[in-house]
Amino acid sequence: MDNLDSETFRHALLALMTELTELERISSDATKPVQLDQSMVGRLSRMDAMQGVEMAKEASRRRKQKLARIPSALERIASGDYGRCALCDEDIVIGRLHIDPTYTCCINCADQPV
């Protein structure tokens, strides 16, 4: 990967980190437990709210997981290893990195069972 692409992805990773951090801050209220006061909310509404909380927790888990991968992607850019598969050392298709700049494997290795 040439220097220009690396710089583009470094900026994309930093922007992604800012965006995910802000989303995590904004959505922190969505993961709070649902009130069980039946005088305030009916049973079905409460079930919907509980489902919403679980969905928000899963979204938060995925954001945190991606946030945790960003520093190592930035390190790979600094070391010149960015864009190379961690398993087979082949180039990762640039379109794959545009989808998720934290990917560490090419499509062939990503499809392999762990």
mmCIF file of the C-alpha atoms, coordinates in Angstrom:
data_MODEL
# 
_entry.id   MODEL 
# 
loop_
_atom_site.group_PDB 
_atom_site.id 
_atom_site.type_symbol 
_atom_site.label_atom_id 
_atom_site.label_alt_id 
_atom_site.label_comp_id 
_atom_site.label_asym_id 
_atom_site.label_entity_id 
_atom_site.label_seq_id 
_atom_site.pdbx_PDB_ins_code 
_atom_site.Cartn_x 
_atom_site.Cartn_y 
_atom_site.Cartn_z 
_atom_site.occupancy 
_atom_site.B_iso_or_equiv 
_atom_site.pdbx_formal_charge 
_atom_site.auth_seq_id 
_atom_site.auth_comp_id 
_atom_site.auth_asym_id 
_atom_site.auth_atom_id 
_atom_site.pdbx_PDB_model_num 
ATOM 1   C CA . MET A 1 1   ? 0.000   0.000   0.000  1.00 0.00 ? 1   MET A CA 1 
ATOM 2   C CA . ASP A 1 2   ? 1.436   3.346   -0.929 1.00 0.00 ? 2   ASP A CA 1 
ATOM 3   C CA . ASN A 1 3   ? 1.935   6.252   1.434  1.00 0.00 ? 3   ASN A CA 1 
ATOM 4   C CA . LEU A 1 4   ? -1.095  8.182   0.165  1.00 0.00 ? 4   LEU A CA 1 
ATOM 5   C CA . ASP A 1 5   ? -3.451  5.249   0.809  1.00 0.00 ? 5   ASP A CA 1 
ATOM 6   C CA . SER A 1 6   ? -1.963  4.711   4.269  1.00 0.00 ? 6   SER A CA 1 
ATOM 7   C CA . GLU A 1 7   ? -2.548  8.350   5.161  1.00 0.00 ? 7   GLU A CA 1 
ATOM 8   C CA . THR A 1 8   ? -6.131  8.158   3.873  1.00 0.00 ? 8   THR A CA 1 
ATOM 9   C CA . PHE A 1 9   ? -6.806  5.103   6.017  1.00 0.00 ? 9   PHE A CA 1 
ATOM 10  C CA . ARG A 1 10  ? -5.100  6.670   9.045  1.00 0.00 ? 10  ARG A CA 1 
ATOM 11  C CA . HIS A 1 11  ? -7.474  9.636   8.778  1.00 0.00 ? 11  HIS A CA 1 
ATOM 12  C CA . ALA A 1 12  ? -10.427 7.273   8.258  1.00 0.00 ? 12  ALA A CA 1 
ATOM 13  C CA . LEU A 1 13  ? -9.462  5.285   11.364 1.00 0.00 ? 13  LEU A CA 1 
ATOM 14  C CA . LEU A 1 14  ? -9.132  8.422   13.492 1.00 0.00 ? 14  LEU A CA 1 
ATOM 15  C CA . ALA A 1 15  ? -12.515 9.676   12.246 1.00 0.00 ? 15  ALA A CA 1 
ATOM 16  C CA . LEU A 1 16  ? -14.053 6.262   12.944 1.00 0.00 ? 16  LEU A CA 1 
ATOM 17  C CA . MET A 1 17  ? -12.647 6.300   16.472 1.00 0.00 ? 17  MET A CA 1 
ATOM 18  C CA . THR A 1 18  ? -14.153 9.747   17.090 1.00 0.00 ? 18  THR A CA 1 
ATOM 19  C CA . GLU A 1 19  ? -17.509 8.687   15.648 1.00 0.00 ? 19  GLU A CA 1 
ATOM 20  C CA . LEU A 1 20  ? -17.707 5.441   17.632 1.00 0.00 ? 20  LEU A CA 1 
ATOM 21  C CA . THR A 1 21  ? -16.670 7.150   20.860 1.00 0.00 ? 21  THR A CA 1 
ATOM 22  C CA . GLU A 1 22  ? -19.360 9.796   20.373 1.00 0.00 ? 22  GLU A CA 1 
ATOM 23  C CA . LEU A 1 23  ? -22.006 7.171   19.532 1.00 0.00 ? 23  LEU A CA 1 
ATOM 24  C CA . GLU A 1 24  ? -21.055 5.236   22.642 1.00 0.00 ? 24  GLU A CA 1 
ATOM 25  C CA . ARG A 1 25  ? -21.401 8.364   24.773 1.00 0.00 ? 25  ARG A CA 1 
ATOM 26  C CA . ILE A 1 26  ? -24.761 9.299   23.239 1.00 0.00 ? 26  ILE A CA 1 
ATOM 27  C CA . SER A 1 27  ? -26.267 5.824   23.478 1.00 0.00 ? 27  SER A CA 1 
ATOM 28  C CA . SER A 1 28  ? -25.238 5.071   27.049 1.00 0.00 ? 28  SER A CA 1 
ATOM 29  C CA . ASP A 1 29  ? -28.789 5.820   28.277 1.00 0.00 ? 29  ASP A CA 1 
ATOM 30  C CA . ALA A 1 30  ? -30.263 3.247   25.881 1.00 0.00 ? 30  ALA A CA 1 
ATOM 31  C CA . THR A 1 31  ? -28.630 0.372   27.760 1.00 0.00 ? 31  THR A CA 1 
ATOM 32  C CA . LYS A 1 32  ? -30.083 1.248   31.153 1.00 0.00 ? 32  LYS A CA 1 
ATOM 33  C CA . PRO A 1 33  ? -32.534 -1.266  32.658 1.00 0.00 ? 33  PRO A CA 1 
ATOM 34  C CA . VAL A 1 34  ? -36.241 -0.825  31.928 1.00 0.00 ? 34  VAL A CA 1 
ATOM 35  C CA . GLN A 1 35  ? -38.497 0.369   34.733 1.00 0.00 ? 35  GLN A CA 1 
ATOM 36  C CA . LEU A 1 36  ? -40.855 -2.383  35.917 1.00 0.00 ? 36  LEU A CA 1 
ATOM 37  C CA . ASP A 1 37  ? -43.561 0.001   37.142 1.00 0.00 ? 37  ASP A CA 1 
ATOM 38  C CA . GLN A 1 38  ? -46.773 -1.292  35.503 1.00 0.00 ? 38  GLN A CA 1 
ATOM 39  C CA . SER A 1 39  ? -48.605 1.941   36.239 1.00 0.00 ? 39  SER A CA 1 
ATOM 40  C CA . MET A 1 40  ? -46.193 3.740   33.874 1.00 0.00 ? 40  MET A CA 1 
ATOM 41  C CA . VAL A 1 41  ? -45.798 1.207   31.055 1.00 0.00 ? 41  VAL A CA 1 
ATOM 42  C CA . GLY A 1 42  ? -47.927 -1.703  29.870 1.00 0.00 ? 42  GLY A CA 1 
ATOM 43  C CA . ARG A 1 43  ? -46.571 -5.242  29.642 1.00 0.00 ? 43  ARG A CA 1 
ATOM 44  C CA . LEU A 1 44  ? -46.082 -5.227  25.854 1.00 0.00 ? 44  LEU A CA 1 
ATOM 45  C CA . SER A 1 45  ? -44.529 -1.771  25.862 1.00 0.00 ? 45  SER A CA 1 
ATOM 46  C CA . ARG A 1 46  ? -42.165 -2.911  28.598 1.00 0.00 ? 46  ARG A CA 1 
ATOM 47  C CA . MET A 1 47  ? -41.238 -5.998  26.540 1.00 0.00 ? 47  MET A CA 1 
ATOM 48  C CA . ASP A 1 48  ? -40.541 -3.758  23.542 1.00 0.00 ? 48  ASP A CA 1 
ATOM 49  C CA . ALA A 1 49  ? -38.414 -1.510  25.723 1.00 0.00 ? 49  ALA A CA 1 
ATOM 50  C CA . MET A 1 50  ? -36.501 -4.512  27.096 1.00 0.00 ? 50  MET A CA 1 
ATOM 51  C CA . GLN A 1 51  ? -35.842 -5.726  23.554 1.00 0.00 ? 51  GLN A CA 1 
ATOM 52  C CA . GLY A 1 52  ? -34.626 -2.237  22.647 1.00 0.00 ? 52  GLY A CA 1 
ATOM 53  C CA . VAL A 1 53  ? -32.227 -2.301  25.588 1.00 0.00 ? 53  VAL A CA 1 
ATOM 54  C CA . GLU A 1 54  ? -30.795 -5.661  24.477 1.00 0.00 ? 54  GLU A CA 1 
ATOM 55  C CA . MET A 1 55  ? -30.360 -4.392  20.933 1.00 0.00 ? 55  MET A CA 1 
ATOM 56  C CA . ALA A 1 56  ? -28.609 -1.269  22.249 1.00 0.00 ? 56  ALA A CA 1 
ATOM 57  C CA . LYS A 1 57  ? -26.302 -3.449  24.372 1.00 0.00 ? 57  LYS A CA 1 
ATOM 58  C CA . GLU A 1 58  ? -25.341 -5.524  21.325 1.00 0.00 ? 58  GLU A CA 1 
ATOM 59  C CA . ALA A 1 59  ? -24.696 -2.400  19.255 1.00 0.00 ? 59  ALA A CA 1 
ATOM 60  C CA . SER A 1 60  ? -22.542 -1.059  22.078 1.00 0.00 ? 60  SER A CA 1 
ATOM 61  C CA . ARG A 1 61  ? -20.614 -4.336  22.289 1.00 0.00 ? 61  ARG A CA 1 
ATOM 62  C CA . ARG A 1 62  ? -19.864 -4.170  18.559 1.00 0.00 ? 62  ARG A CA 1 
ATOM 63  C CA . ARG A 1 63  ? -18.790 -0.509  18.779 1.00 0.00 ? 63  ARG A CA 1 
ATOM 64  C CA . LYS A 1 64  ? -16.438 -1.297  21.660 1.00 0.00 ? 64  LYS A CA 1 
ATOM 65  C CA . GLN A 1 65  ? -15.040 -4.271  19.764 1.00 0.00 ? 65  GLN A CA 1 
ATOM 66  C CA . LYS A 1 66  ? -14.294 -2.108  16.719 1.00 0.00 ? 66  LYS A CA 1 
ATOM 67  C CA . LEU A 1 67  ? -12.858 0.662   18.914 1.00 0.00 ? 67  LEU A CA 1 
ATOM 68  C CA . ALA A 1 68  ? -10.475 -1.886  20.431 1.00 0.00 ? 68  ALA A CA 1 
ATOM 69  C CA . ARG A 1 69  ? -9.200  -2.834  16.940 1.00 0.00 ? 69  ARG A CA 1 
ATOM 70  C CA . ILE A 1 70  ? -8.415  0.738   15.843 1.00 0.00 ? 70  ILE A CA 1 
ATOM 71  C CA . PRO A 1 71  ? -5.136  1.222   17.791 1.00 0.00 ? 71  PRO A CA 1 
ATOM 72  C CA . SER A 1 72  ? -3.615  -1.931  16.300 1.00 0.00 ? 72  SER A CA 1 
ATOM 73  C CA . ALA A 1 73  ? -4.658  -0.816  12.795 1.00 0.00 ? 73  ALA A CA 1 
ATOM 74  C CA . LEU A 1 74  ? -2.921  2.519   13.414 1.00 0.00 ? 74  LEU A CA 1 
ATOM 75  C CA . GLU A 1 75  ? 0.173   0.623   14.605 1.00 0.00 ? 75  GLU A CA 1 
ATOM 76  C CA . ARG A 1 76  ? 0.124   -1.464  11.409 1.00 0.00 ? 76  ARG A CA 1 
ATOM 77  C CA . ILE A 1 77  ? 0.028   1.749   9.369  1.00 0.00 ? 77  ILE A CA 1 
ATOM 78  C CA . ALA A 1 78  ? 3.007   3.138   11.312 1.00 0.00 ? 78  ALA A CA 1 
ATOM 79  C CA . SER A 1 79  ? 4.993   -0.080  10.844 1.00 0.00 ? 79  SER A CA 1 
ATOM 80  C CA . GLY A 1 80  ? 4.122   -0.403  7.150  1.00 0.00 ? 80  GLY A CA 1 
ATOM 81  C CA . ASP A 1 81  ? 2.187   -3.660  7.616  1.00 0.00 ? 81  ASP A CA 1 
ATOM 82  C CA . TYR A 1 82  ? -1.259  -2.162  7.042  1.00 0.00 ? 82  TYR A CA 1 
ATOM 83  C CA . GLY A 1 83  ? -3.162  -3.728  4.168  1.00 0.00 ? 83  GLY A CA 1 
ATOM 84  C CA . ARG A 1 84  ? -1.389  -7.072  4.486  1.00 0.00 ? 84  ARG A CA 1 
ATOM 85  C CA . CYS A 1 85  ? -3.184  -10.172 5.740  1.00 0.00 ? 85  CYS A CA 1 
ATOM 86  C CA . ALA A 1 86  ? -2.060  -11.167 9.239  1.00 0.00 ? 86  ALA A CA 1 
ATOM 87  C CA . LEU A 1 87  ? -2.380  -14.858 8.355  1.00 0.00 ? 87  LEU A CA 1 
ATOM 88  C CA . CYS A 1 88  ? -1.095  -15.302 4.789  1.00 0.00 ? 88  CYS A CA 1 
ATOM 89  C CA . ASP A 1 89  ? 0.743   -11.959 4.279  1.00 0.00 ? 89  ASP A CA 1 
ATOM 90  C CA . GLU A 1 90  ? -1.092  -11.314 0.988  1.00 0.00 ? 90  GLU A CA 1 
ATOM 91  C CA . ASP A 1 91  ? -2.524  -7.894  0.197  1.00 0.00 ? 91  ASP A CA 1 
ATOM 92  C CA . ILE A 1 92  ? -6.012  -7.196  1.534  1.00 0.00 ? 92  ILE A CA 1 
ATOM 93  C CA . VAL A 1 93  ? -8.222  -5.902  -1.281 1.00 0.00 ? 93  VAL A CA 1 
ATOM 94  C CA . ILE A 1 94  ? -8.568  -2.136  -0.854 1.00 0.00 ? 94  ILE A CA 1 
ATOM 95  C CA . GLY A 1 95  ? -12.357 -2.340  -1.186 1.00 0.00 ? 95  GLY A CA 1 
ATOM 96  C CA . ARG A 1 96  ? -12.416 -4.597  1.881  1.00 0.00 ? 96  ARG A CA 1 
ATOM 97  C CA . LEU A 1 97  ? -10.487 -1.986  3.851  1.00 0.00 ? 97  LEU A CA 1 
ATOM 98  C CA . HIS A 1 98  ? -12.915 0.698   2.711  1.00 0.00 ? 98  HIS A CA 1 
ATOM 99  C CA . ILE A 1 99  ? -15.729 -1.383  4.216  1.00 0.00 ? 99  ILE A CA 1 
ATOM 100 C CA . ASP A 1 100 ? -13.892 -1.739  7.524  1.00 0.00 ? 100 ASP A CA 1 
ATOM 101 C CA . PRO A 1 101 ? -10.398 -0.246  7.891  1.00 0.00 ? 101 PRO A CA 1 
ATOM 102 C CA . THR A 1 102 ? -9.746  -2.416  10.971 1.00 0.00 ? 102 THR A CA 1 
ATOM 103 C CA . TYR A 1 103 ? -9.776  -5.708  9.032  1.00 0.00 ? 103 TYR A CA 1 
ATOM 104 C CA . THR A 1 104 ? -6.610  -7.738  9.527  1.00 0.00 ? 104 THR A CA 1 
ATOM 105 C CA . CYS A 1 105 ? -7.275  -10.609 7.116  1.00 0.00 ? 105 CYS A CA 1 
ATOM 106 C CA . CYS A 1 106 ? -7.894  -11.010 3.418  1.00 0.00 ? 106 CYS A CA 1 
ATOM 107 C CA . ILE A 1 107 ? -11.245 -12.424 2.361  1.00 0.00 ? 107 ILE A CA 1 
ATOM 108 C CA . ASN A 1 108 ? -9.820  -15.930 1.839  1.00 0.00 ? 108 ASN A CA 1 
ATOM 109 C CA . CYS A 1 109 ? -8.364  -16.153 5.350  1.00 0.00 ? 109 CYS A CA 1 
ATOM 110 C CA . ALA A 1 110 ? -11.433 -14.505 6.917  1.00 0.00 ? 110 ALA A CA 1 
ATOM 111 C CA . ASP A 1 111 ? -13.583 -17.292 5.441  1.00 0.00 ? 111 ASP A CA 1 
ATOM 112 C CA . GLN A 1 112 ? -11.443 -19.993 7.048  1.00 0.00 ? 112 GLN A CA 1 
ATOM 113 C CA . PRO A 1 113 ? -12.784 -21.603 10.249 1.00 0.00 ? 113 PRO A CA 1 
ATOM 114 C CA . VAL A 1 114 ? -10.938 -20.546 13.364 1.00 0.00 ? 114 VAL A CA 1 
# 
